[in-house]
Amino acid sequence: MEYVLLSTTGRLARVELTEPYAVTRAAQAHQSRTAHDVIVAAAPVSAGVGLVTSAGRALRVDHAELPLLAAGPWSLAEAPTAASLLPLVDDEVAVTVWTLDIDTPPLALGTRHGAVKRVVPEYKDWSSWEVMALKSGDEVVGAGQASDSDELVFITSGGQLLRLSAREVRAQGRAAGGMAGIKLPENSQVLAFSAIARADREQALVTTLATGPRPDAQLTAKVTPLAQYPAKGRATGGVRCHRFLKDQDHLLLAWAGLPPARAGDADGDFRNLPALDERRDGTGTKVYASFASVG
């Protein structure tokens, strides 16, 4: 089956797989790293592919325009950016890709200010359309498909993680603005939002990178099984997922998804993450260079 891949650096490419994407991704856990190999999402091309932007828009992707990658460790270094192929505006960035098959689960979206929405599938033959009405100053930070039995995960700059059942978020029409997802304290914002399939809950990982207000503040990274975090109800504050050192006060980056967990810098070069840490709110492991993305 052919898939469209989106990297954290906003690049798009195709890959032909003989097994489901999740199986192939897991098999690459021990392969050598390459530049631009941190993948946000993959979508099968059979029914068409849509791309969600930070502005709450969806754009149809013409997969025939995308390069086909060779087998082995994937590098999207030579792939075109979404901005070069699609009509993104101002500071709008690519968030995820998903299948436009209307028989698959609804698209779920989470925003910087903590709102959440699942969208009733309705794609027709549009080239672009709204998937979430955003309040002023808000933006979509993550998206993925989620059925009622799946879970949604928010991670905040304050080091809180909320894991909730997608069933608590009823599907709405395209023009709706969603509902309260996670309760945010003052000066906190959502860094990451993910949809985790029920079958993947035991394998899913959480990656966090903590820092502080000073340029010389210690950086600590942590990779922990999602299963360590208890599920809570919608519109609650969740639980702590990273304990800060005395010179730290916030998370710089966060991610939840299927292994392998990977990190990269602003130029797409890879960064190493620490070994798995079973402590759900530990301080993590010291790292000596910051990351620009995890995925």
N, C-alpha and C positions, 0 to 999 in steps of 0.2 A: 504494500500500500504506500502511496505517496503522501508525504506530509509537508506542510510549510512550517519552518522554524523561525522564531523571533529571538534574537539575542538581547542581552541587557544593554548593548550599545546601539540598539535600534536597527539592526541589520536583518534582512529577510533572505531566506534561501529555501530550496526544496531538498528533500532526501527521500530515497526509495528504501523502504524497510520490508523485511520478510516477516518480522514479528511486530507486535504492538509497540508504540513509541516507549511506553514506560518500561517494558522489558529490555529494549535496546539501551535505553538510558542507564538502567541499573547495571547492565553488563559493561558499561564504559567506566565504572567507578574506579577501576584499577589501571586504566589505560593512561598513557602519557597526556599531559595537558598541552593545549595549544592556545594561541591568541584568539580572542573573540569566541571562546567556547562556552561561555556562561549563557545558557538558554532559558528564556523566560517561559516559553510555551511552544507547543506543537499542535497543529490542527490538520486532520485528514482533508485532502482536496476533493474527495468524491462528490460532495454536495455543495462545494464552494467554501471559501474562507473569508471571514470577516476580521477586521482589526479594530480593537477598541482604543480610543485615545483618552488622554487625560482630561479632555474637555467634555467627556460624556457622549462622544460621537462614535459611530461605527462606519467603517469604510470597507467596501468590497475589494479584496485583493485579487489581482489577475496573476494567478500562480504561474502562468506560462511565461511571464516576464522574468521569473526568478531563476538564478543559476541552480543547477542540480549538483549537490555535493557528492563526493566520492565516499565510499564506505570507510569506517574507521573513526578515529577521533574527529569530531566535526569542528571546523574552523570557519567562521563567517567573515574572516578578515577581508576577503575579496568580494563579499556580497554587497549589494546596494543597500542604502539606508531606506527606511520607510519614508522619510522626508523627501527623498529624491524620486520616489515612485508615486506617492499619494499627496493629495492637496492638504497637507497639514498647515495650520496657520499660527502665527505669533509664537508662543512658547508651548504649543501643543506637542505632546510626545506620544509615541506608541506605548501601550500598556500591555496588551496581550493579543493573541490570535485565537480564534475558535471556529468550529465547524458551523456552517449555516444550515445544517440538517434540522428541520423543524421537529423531528421525532426524537431528538436528544434533549437532555435536561436544560432548563432555563439558564441563561447567562446571569451570574451573580457579580455585583460590583460593590466595592468599598471605597470610601472617600477619605481625604485628608482630615476632614472634620468629624469623621466617625459615623457617617450615614451608610446605609446598606440597602441594596435593592436586588431583587431577582426580576428579570424581564420576560414577559410572555413572548415566546418565539414568534416572530412575524418579520420575514425578511423580503419576500416577494422578489422583484428584480431591481431593487434600489442600488445605487452606487454609493450612497451615503445616507445616514439617518441618525436621529437622536436615540440614545438608549437610556439616558438619565438626565433629568433636569437638575442642574447644580445651582446651589446658592452662591451668591457673590463671594469670591475668594476661595471657593472650594474646588477640588479637582479629584478625579479618579486616580487611585494609587495602585489598584489591583483588581483583577477580574478573572473569572473562570466559571465553568459550567457546574451546576450543583442541583441534584435532585433532592427531594424531601429527606432522604435518609443520609445525605452527605453532610459535611460540616464546613463551617466558615470560620476563618481565623483572622483576627486583627492583632497587630503588634504595634505598640505606641512608642514614641520617643522617651516616655517616662519609664520604660522597661516593663510595661504591663502587656499580658497576652490574654485575649478573650477567644475561647473556643466555644462555638454555639452550633446548635442544630439548624440546618438550612430550613427545616420545617417551620421555624419561627418567623421566617421572612416570606410572606405570601407573594406570589408572582404578580407584577403590576404591568400596566401598559407602558409604551415607550416614553410618553411625556411625563410620567410621574417622577417625583423627586426622591422616592425611597422612604426609609424610616430610620429611627435611631438604631444604630448598631452597637457601638461601644460608648460608655460614659467616659468623657475625657475631663480630667482636671485642668485647671488654668495652666497655660503655657505648655500644654502637651498636644501632640498631633499624631495621627496615624502614619506610620512609616511603611507598613506592609499589610496587604490583605490577600488571602488565598482561599480557594475552594478545594477541599480535600475529600476525595471519594471515600465512601464508607469502607470499601475493600482495601484502601491504602492507609488507613489510620495508624496501624501498627508499624508501618515502614516509614512514615513521614517524619521529617526532621525540622527543627527550628534553629536558625542561625542568627546570632546577634553580634553587633560590634558596638562596644561602649567607649565613651570618651568624656571629656570635661570641657569647661569653658576656656581654659588656658591652652595655648598652642603646644605646651610641653606636657599636657595631661597624658597619663598612661592610656594606651589602647588595649582593650581586652576583647577577645572573640570567644564565642561559645557555640558549640553544636550539640543539641539535645534532642532526644526523641519527643515528638509531639505528644505521645501517649502519657508522658510524665505530667502533663497539664490537665487538670480536671475541666470538664465542660461546665459552663455557666449559662445563665439566661441572657437573652438579648437586652441591650441597654444597661448592662452592668459594667463594672470596671475591670473584670477579669482577675488574673493573678499575676504576681511578679515573675518575670522570666529571666531577669539578669540583675544580680545584686551589684551595686556600684561600689567602687573603691572610694577612698576619701577625696581624691581629686577628680572624680567623675560625677556627672549629674544627668547624663542622657545617653540614649542610643543614637548612633549615627546612621546605622543601617540595620535592617532586619529582613528575614525571609522565612517562609514555611512552605515546604513542598517535598517532593519525592527525591530520594538520593540518586546520584551523589550531590551533596551540597558543594557549591563552588563559589569562588570569589575572583574578582578581576579589578584592575585599576582603570583609570579614566581612558587609557589608550588601548584597552582590551587585553593587556597582558595579564597572565594569571597570577593570583596570589594564593598562598597556602593557608588552609584552615587547620585549627587544632583537631586532635582526635575527639571522638565522641565523649561527651560529659553527661552522665546520668543525672546530675543534680539540676533540678528544674530552675533554681534561682541562684546558682553559683556565680562567682565573680568572673569566671572564664579564665582564659590563658593569655598572657602578655603577647602582643604582636608589635612589630617594630616598623610597620608601614601600613598606612591606611588603605582601605578598599574604596572603590567607587560603586561597586555593585555586588550583589550575591544572588544566586539562583541555582 
